[in-house]
Amino acid sequence: MYAKAAEMILSSKRCIAFTGAGISVESGIPPFRGENGLWNKYDPETFDISYFTHYPAKSWKIIKDIFYDLFKEVKPNAAHYALAELEQRKLLHGIITQNVDSLHHDAGSRTIYEFHGSFRKLVCLNCSKKINLRSVSLEKLPPLCEKCSGILKPDAVFFGESIPEPAHSKSFFETEKADLFILVGTTGEVAPANMIPRIAKHKGAGIIEINIEKSAYTDSITDLFLKGRATRVMENTMEEIDKIQHG
């Protein structure tokens, strides 16, 4: 199976990775959905843009607890690094990620389309200025924009918001052009992102899926299903690529 995945990657001309929460679980970030998901502990309404604009301080308290206190020490894992290495070897053209943790950046990947934005940047709801998290104090909530004193919000997609540009357009452009998609840790439940692999398949791309269990894609569009943790599967696949390339 891993040898087959390696062959598919090596013979591809434009390979794209499509990642979901499952790739970051081994870095210590729980998924939003499922048995140990964040929505079991926190009210999803906190991440609705309408709720945020009405109760920014309440929303920010939960946001800070999860994304800026609980996750501040998280590091990329072997699966993130493997994708970065594939890109360095020119075997991967880019990554479309649904994740907002920026771990692909930390691992060294360069071409990343953050479909749902990122919690590493903040955006002012008043003047739209974008600010790096490192330059903002979260001691007093909600944080305010230095330029206009507007309320700052994480530059990630909340419920009720549209997918940001240029990530939206570029993701669908890559979807049209790719001849191979590697799905890593995505359930296929979140729209409109969940349409991306299906469009790629419709356009003729091969689909490799890496997941700990079957997803909405497995029995419908997946060509090769590699069951297991993302780190182990990616490490084994990289070993097979090395064998083929270096004998």
C-alpha positions as CSV (number, residue, x, y, z in Angstrom):
1,M,0.0,0.0,0.0
2,Y,2.7,2.5,0.9
3,A,4.7,1.5,-2.2
4,K,1.6,2.2,-4.3
5,A,1.2,5.6,-2.6
6,A,4.8,6.4,-3.3
7,E,4.4,5.4,-7.0
8,M,1.4,7.6,-7.3
9,I,3.2,10.6,-5.8
10,L,6.3,10.1,-7.9
11,S,4.4,9.8,-11.1
12,S,2.2,12.8,-10.4
13,K,2.8,16.1,-12.2
14,R,0.8,18.4,-9.9
15,C,0.1,16.9,-6.5
16,I,-1.9,18.8,-3.8
17,A,-2.3,17.9,-0.1
18,F,-5.7,18.6,1.5
19,T,-5.5,18.5,5.3
20,G,-8.0,18.5,8.1
21,A,-8.0,18.4,11.9
22,G,-6.7,14.8,11.9
23,I,-3.2,15.8,10.9
24,S,-2.9,18.1,14.0
25,V,-4.3,15.7,16.6
26,E,-0.9,14.1,17.2
27,S,0.4,17.6,17.9
28,G,-2.0,17.8,20.8
29,I,-4.8,19.7,19.1
30,P,-8.2,18.0,19.5
31,P,-10.6,18.1,16.5
32,F,-13.7,20.2,16.7
33,R,-16.1,17.3,16.1
34,G,-16.3,13.7,17.4
35,E,-15.9,12.0,20.7
36,N,-13.1,14.2,22.2
37,G,-14.0,17.2,20.0
38,L,-14.0,20.8,21.2
39,W,-17.7,21.2,20.6
40,N,-18.3,18.7,23.4
41,K,-16.7,21.1,25.8
42,Y,-17.4,24.5,24.3
43,D,-20.5,26.0,22.8
44,P,-20.0,26.4,19.0
45,E,-22.1,29.6,19.2
46,T,-18.9,31.2,20.7
47,F,-17.5,31.0,17.2
48,D,-20.5,32.5,15.4
49,I,-19.7,36.0,13.9
50,S,-23.0,37.4,15.1
51,Y,-22.4,36.2,18.7
52,F,-18.8,37.5,18.5
53,T,-19.9,41.0,17.5
54,H,-22.6,41.1,20.2
55,Y,-20.4,39.6,23.0
56,P,-16.8,40.1,22.0
57,A,-15.4,39.8,25.6
58,K,-17.3,36.5,26.3
59,S,-16.1,35.0,22.9
60,W,-12.6,36.2,23.5
61,K,-12.4,34.5,26.8
62,I,-13.1,31.1,25.3
63,I,-11.0,31.8,22.2
64,K,-8.0,32.7,24.4
65,D,-8.5,29.6,26.6
66,I,-8.5,27.3,23.6
67,F,-6.3,28.8,21.0
68,Y,-3.9,31.1,22.8
69,D,-3.4,29.3,26.2
70,L,-4.1,25.6,25.6
71,F,-2.4,25.4,22.2
72,K,0.5,27.9,22.5
73,E,3.1,25.2,23.0
74,V,2.0,22.9,20.1
75,K,4.6,21.9,17.5
76,P,4.3,20.3,14.0
77,N,4.5,16.6,13.9
78,A,6.1,14.1,11.5
79,A,3.2,14.4,9.1
80,H,3.5,18.1,8.8
81,Y,7.3,17.8,8.2
82,A,6.8,15.1,5.6
83,L,4.5,17.3,3.5
84,A,7.1,20.1,3.8
85,E,9.8,17.7,2.6
86,L,7.6,16.6,-0.3
87,E,7.3,20.2,-1.4
88,Q,11.1,20.8,-1.0
89,R,11.6,17.8,-3.3
90,K,9.1,19.3,-5.8
91,L,6.8,16.3,-5.4
92,L,4.1,18.4,-3.8
93,H,2.7,21.6,-5.4
94,G,0.9,23.0,-2.4
95,I,-1.3,22.4,0.6
96,I,-5.0,23.4,1.0
97,T,-5.7,23.2,4.7
98,Q,-8.9,23.6,6.7
99,N,-6.8,24.0,9.9
100,V,-6.3,27.4,11.6
101,D,-3.2,26.3,13.6
102,S,-0.5,27.4,11.2
103,L,1.5,24.2,11.9
104,H,2.2,23.8,8.2
105,H,4.0,27.1,8.2
106,D,5.9,26.1,11.3
107,A,7.0,22.8,9.6
108,G,8.4,24.8,6.7
109,S,5.8,24.4,3.9
110,R,5.8,27.4,1.6
111,T,2.7,27.2,-0.6
112,I,-0.2,27.0,1.8
113,Y,-3.8,28.0,1.2
114,E,-5.5,28.5,4.6
115,F,-9.1,27.9,3.6
116,H,-10.4,28.8,7.0
117,G,-7.9,31.5,7.9
118,S,-5.5,31.4,10.8
119,F,-5.5,32.2,14.5
120,R,-1.9,33.5,14.2
121,K,-3.2,36.8,12.8
122,L,-5.9,39.1,14.0
123,V,-8.1,41.4,12.0
124,C,-9.8,44.7,13.0
125,L,-13.6,44.5,12.5
126,N,-13.6,48.3,12.0
127,C,-10.8,49.2,9.6
128,S,-9.9,45.6,8.4
129,K,-6.2,46.0,9.3
130,K,-4.5,42.7,9.8
131,I,-2.1,42.3,12.7
132,N,0.3,39.6,13.7
133,L,-0.6,38.0,17.0
134,R,2.8,38.5,18.5
135,S,2.4,42.3,18.5
136,V,-0.9,42.2,20.4
137,S,-1.4,41.8,24.2
138,L,-4.3,39.5,25.3
139,E,-4.2,40.6,28.9
140,K,-7.3,42.8,28.4
141,L,-10.1,41.3,26.4
142,P,-11.3,42.0,23.8
143,P,-8.0,43.4,22.3
144,L,-8.4,46.6,20.4
145,C,-6.8,47.9,17.2
146,E,-4.0,50.4,17.7
147,K,-4.9,52.3,14.6
148,C,-8.7,52.9,15.2
149,S,-9.6,51.2,18.5
150,G,-11.9,48.8,16.8
151,I,-12.3,45.3,18.2
152,L,-9.8,42.7,17.0
153,K,-10.9,39.2,15.9
154,P,-8.9,36.1,15.1
155,D,-8.4,36.1,11.3
156,A,-10.1,32.7,11.0
157,V,-13.5,31.9,9.5
158,F,-16.3,32.0,12.1
159,F,-19.7,30.6,11.5
160,G,-21.6,33.0,9.3
161,E,-18.5,34.3,7.5
162,S,-17.4,33.7,3.9
163,I,-14.2,31.9,2.9
164,P,-11.3,34.5,2.6
165,E,-9.7,35.5,-0.6
166,P,-7.3,34.7,-2.1
167,A,-7.4,31.3,-0.3
168,H,-10.8,30.5,-1.8
169,S,-10.0,31.2,-5.4
170,K,-6.5,29.7,-5.3
171,S,-7.7,26.5,-3.6
172,F,-10.3,25.9,-6.4
173,F,-7.8,26.8,-9.0
174,E,-5.4,24.1,-7.7
175,T,-8.4,21.7,-7.5
176,E,-9.0,22.1,-11.2
177,K,-5.3,21.6,-12.1
178,A,-4.2,18.8,-9.8
179,D,-3.7,15.3,-11.0
180,L,-3.3,13.9,-7.5
181,F,-4.8,14.8,-4.1
182,I,-3.5,13.5,-0.8
183,L,-6.2,13.8,1.8
184,V,-4.9,13.8,5.4
185,G,-7.1,13.7,8.4
186,T,-10.3,15.1,7.0
187,T,-13.8,13.8,7.6
188,G,-15.4,15.5,4.6
189,E,-18.2,17.0,6.7
190,V,-17.4,20.7,6.6
191,A,-18.9,22.7,3.6
192,P,-17.8,24.2,1.3
193,A,-14.3,22.8,1.9
194,N,-15.6,19.2,1.6
195,M,-16.4,19.8,-2.1
196,I,-12.7,20.3,-3.0
197,P,-11.7,16.7,-3.2
198,R,-14.9,15.8,-5.0
199,I,-14.2,18.4,-7.7
200,A,-10.6,17.2,-8.0
201,K,-11.8,13.7,-8.5
202,H,-14.4,14.9,-11.1
203,K,-11.6,16.6,-13.0
204,G,-9.6,13.4,-13.1
205,A,-7.3,13.6,-10.1
206,G,-6.3,10.4,-8.2
207,I,-7.1,10.4,-4.5
208,I,-4.9,9.1,-1.7
209,E,-6.6,9.2,1.6
210,I,-4.9,9.0,5.0
211,N,-7.2,8.6,8.0
212,I,-7.6,6.6,11.2
213,E,-11.1,5.6,10.0
214,K,-13.3,5.8,7.0
215,S,-14.6,9.3,6.0
216,A,-17.3,10.6,3.7
217,Y,-14.7,10.2,0.8
218,T,-13.5,6.7,1.4
219,D,-16.1,4.7,-0.4
220,S,-17.0,7.3,-3.0
221,I,-13.9,9.0,-4.4
222,T,-10.8,7.5,-2.7
223,D,-8.5,5.4,-4.9
224,L,-6.1,4.4,-2.2
225,F,-7.0,4.4,1.5
226,L,-4.2,4.3,4.0
227,K,-5.6,3.6,7.4
228,G,-3.7,4.8,10.4
229,R,-2.2,7.8,12.2
230,A,-1.0,10.5,9.9
231,T,2.6,10.5,11.3
232,R,3.1,6.7,10.8
233,V,1.5,6.6,7.3
234,M,3.4,9.6,6.1
235,E,6.7,8.3,7.5
236,N,6.2,4.9,5.8
237,T,5.2,6.5,2.5
238,M,8.4,8.7,2.6
239,E,10.5,5.6,3.2
240,E,9.0,4.0,0.1
241,I,9.6,7.2,-1.9
242,D,13.3,7.0,-0.8
243,K,13.6,3.4,-1.8
244,I,12.3,4.1,-5.3
245,Q,14.3,7.2,-5.8
246,H,17.6,6.0,-4.3
247,G,17.3,2.2,-4.8
